[in-house]
Amino acid sequence: MSKNVIKYDLSYTQNRELSWLKFNRRVLEEAMDPSVPLLERFKFMSIFSSNLDEFFMVRVGSLFDLSIVAPDEVENKSGKTPSEQLLDIFDAVKPLIEYRDTVYSAILNELKEYGIADVSYSELTKPEKKDVENYYKLYIAPLLSPQIIDQSHPFPHLKNKSIYIAALLKKGQNELLGIVGVPESLEPNFKLNDSGRYIRIEEIISAHVKDYFGAYKPEVHSIISVTRNADISFDEEKFEEDDYDYRAHMATLLKKRDRLAPVRLEVQGTKSPLIDLLSSRLKLEENQIFYSQCPLKTGYIFSLTGYDKGLYYDKFSPKMPTYVSDSRSMISQIKQRDIILFYPYHTMQPFLNLLKEAASNPDVLSIKITIYRLAYNSSVAKYLCEAAENGKEVTALVELRARFDEKNNIEWAKQLEEAGCRIIYGMENFKCHSKVCLITMKSKNSLSYITQIGTGNYNEKTSGTYTDFSMMTADKSIAGDAQVFFKNMMIGNLYGKYSELLVAPANMKSSIIRLIEAEAAKGENGRIIIKANSVTERALIDKLSEASQAGVKIDLIIRGICCLVPGIKGKTENITVTSIVGRFLEHSRIYIFGTGDTTQLYISSADIMTRNQTRRVEIGCPIHDEAIKKFLTGYVDILLSDNMKARRLLPDGNYIKAVCGDSTPIDAQRWYIDNPPEFPQIEEPRVSLFERIRNIFKK
C-alpha cells in the first residue's frame, strides 16, 4: 500500500472537516441574528441539525472506514491521520451542541410571546391532557412495539436517525434494557387545540414509558437516536490522484462489511447508567455520545406555519427578467444575444420556455442534456419526454449517484427512457456533476445551436432558493465544445480536447492553474476573484498562495469549507476569504482573472475541490457578453461589500462578522430582492472564436 511522500506546507491550510464544522456554526449563528424573523431563525437551527446529521453519516463514517483501510494516511491540509481527525471532530462538535441548546432555549422563550410553545407532558392543562390521551390511545399506542433485551430478545437494530425511548428496567435484582421506537408514520408533533402550543410525539410516548414493560419498572429512561455510517458511495476526496490501490482496497472492503455501523449516539437529557449500557451494546466510545436539551429531530419546525406574518421572511417570488420576452421565441431571442438568468431573483421560466419550444419546433433535431438533480415534479423532464415523443433525438446523461437523490433520478431515468429518450449514465468512478444542455437545429444550409450552461441543477424547486446562474447562448464555438463533450461522454472519453469550455477532469484544473499563473506574472497588477462553495484542492491552494506571494490581490468568496487560511505572512497575506450565509443558499461558482478589457470570467458547476477537479465531470463556461461580464463583476463586488451577513476568515482559522460601522448597511441578498438584476441590451454582431483571436492580435 502506497503512502504519501510529498511534504506539504501546513502553515496556511486547515483541516477540511473542522472547516466544515465552522461553516455549520455560521449557519447556527443565523438562528441568533435578530434581523432574521423568529421562525426563520428556528429553521436555521433545524438546518444546522440536519447538516450535522449528514456530516456524521457521510464524513465521519468515511473517516472511520479510512481509519481501518489506511490508518497511517495523513490528510494533506492538517497532516493528521483519520483517527486524529475523528478525535478533533468529536472535540469540536460538543461545544456546537451546547451552543445549539442555548439557541433553542432562546428561541423558545421568544416564541412564547406569540403563543407558540413546545410543551412537556407535565405542562399540559387538563383539557389538553384529555385530548392528548385520546390521541395516544387511538393513534399512538396501537403502533408501539416495546421490547426488553435479554437472552430471548436480542438487541434490536436501531434504525439510522430514528427516535427511540430507551429505559433501564428493574425487577428484583435483575436489570434489563428496554426499547420502544417512535412510529415514523405519525406527525412529529400534536397541536393542542387551535393555539400555538404543541407537544412532540416522543414526549407523549416517554410520559407513558412505565406502561410498556410489564413487571419490569423503568428506573431511568431517555430519548435517544443512533446515527449510522451512510457513506455508501466512495469519497475520493480523501486520497490523492495516484492512490488507486487504496480505492480498490476500499471498494473490496465495502462489499464485505456492514455499511451501517453506528458512529454517534444522541441523547436528549443527561448521562446515566442506561447510556453506558447502550454505548456498550452499540460499541461506541464516550466521545461518540452527545447530550442535548434540544429535540433530536427538528424537521417539524418547517411545519410551524400560519402564525404572525412578522415571524417569517417577507413573501418573495422570482421574477421574469425584463430583457426576456415571455411571448417571443426564446430561440430567436438567444440568437440575438446571450441571455443569463440569475436564480432565485429570476424565474427559471425562460429556460423552461426554451425546452418547451424546442420540443415542438420542427427545426430542432436534437436535445442533449446532463442531469444531476431534478425536482420531484419536473417540468424539465416533462419537456424532454415531449421532445422525444415528437420525434426529436433526446439524449440525457443521468447521474444515478447524486447523494440522497438516487431514487428520484432512477425513477426519472425510467420515465425518460419510456418516452423514447436515449439514457446514458455517469462514468464509473466519475460522477457527472456538469450542467449543460445542447439544442441542435437545422438552418437553410447548415446547423445552428443553442447551448445552456449553468452553475446549478435543473431543479425548479431549488432554483427558487439557491443563488445560481444559467446562461443561454448561440455562440458557435461554445456549441462546438458542447458537441465534443457529449460525443466524449457517449464513448466514455473523459480527457477530450476543448477550446472554450473548462471541462473536468480533462482541462479544468490545468486551465485554472494556467490562469492563476498568468495573474501571478503580473505581480501587483494581477487580480483573482473566485466564488465557490468550498476550497480543498491542495494544488490550487498552493498556486493561490504563490500568486499571493507575487503580490496578486485575491478575494475568495467561499460559503462553506475553506482549507486555505488567509492572511499568513509571506504565504497568503494578499488573500481574503469571505463567507455569506443568508436566506438563500449561495451556490453559484464564478472564476474571475484579470481586470478591465483583459478580464477572463467563467461560470462553473465546479468547486475548488479535489473531487470536482479530478474525479467528477464538470464544466466551466467563459462569459463573452460585455454586459453580462460587467454585471457579474459588479455582483461579486456587492458580495465583498456585504457587511450584514458576511463573515471574514482570520489567520487563526476563525471567522468574524463583517463590521458595518458607519458604512451603509449592505445585505447582498436583500439588495437583489429589492433591485432585480438587469442587463442592458448590447447590439453587437456575434463573432467566432477565430475572429476574436484575430481582433486581439490586431489590438
Disulfide bonds with the S-S distance in Angstrom:
none
